[in-house]
């Protein structure tokens, strides 16, 4: 197996590129999950405040 040196570099580059792609995708998925979780918390907090506001309004008019 007498391959030229540059061919080994190309093969190593392909494997490195595949590794970096997988790693980057994993990091992006984690960031998207955290962002969605944070947005969900904000949404739930708004719902909670709205319920409290409506509860207060209904008790004030009674």
C-alpha positions in Angstrom: 0.0 0.0 0.0 2.1 2.8 -1.3 -0.3 5.8 -1.3 1.0 9.3 -1.8 1.2 11.5 1.3 -1.4 14.0 0.0 -3.9 11.2 -0.3 -3.6 10.4 3.4 -4.1 14.1 4.1 -7.3 14.0 2.1 -8.6 11.0 3.9 -7.8 12.5 7.3 -9.5 15.7 6.2 -12.6 13.9 5.2 -12.8 12.1 8.6 -12.1 15.4 10.5 -14.8 17.2 8.5 -17.3 14.5 9.3 -16.5 14.6 13.0 -16.8 18.4 13.0 -20.1 18.3 11.2 -21.5 15.8 13.7 -20.2 17.8 16.7 -21.6 21.1 15.3 -25.0 19.6 14.6 -25.1 18.2 18.2 -24.3 21.6 19.6 -26.8 23.4 17.5 -29.6 21.0 18.5 -28.7 21.6 22.2 -28.8 25.3 21.7 -32.2 25.1 19.9 -33.6 22.9 22.7 -32.5 25.4 25.3 -33.9 28.3 23.3 -37.3 26.5 22.9 -37.3 25.7 26.6 -36.7 29.3 27.5 -39.4 30.5 25.1 -41.8 28.0 26.7 -41.0 29.3 30.1 -41.7 32.8 29.0 -45.0 31.7 27.4 -46.1 29.9 30.6 -45.2 32.8 32.7 -47.4 35.1 30.6 -50.3 32.6 30.8 -49.8 32.5 34.6 -49.9 36.4 34.9 -52.9 36.6 32.6 -54.8 34.0 34.8 -53.9 36.0 37.9 -55.1 39.2 36.3 -58.4 37.6 35.2 -58.8 36.1 38.7 -58.2 39.4 40.3 -60.7 41.2 37.9 -63.4 38.6 38.6 -62.9 38.8 42.3 -63.0 42.7 42.2 -66.3 42.7 40.3 -68.0 40.2 42.6 
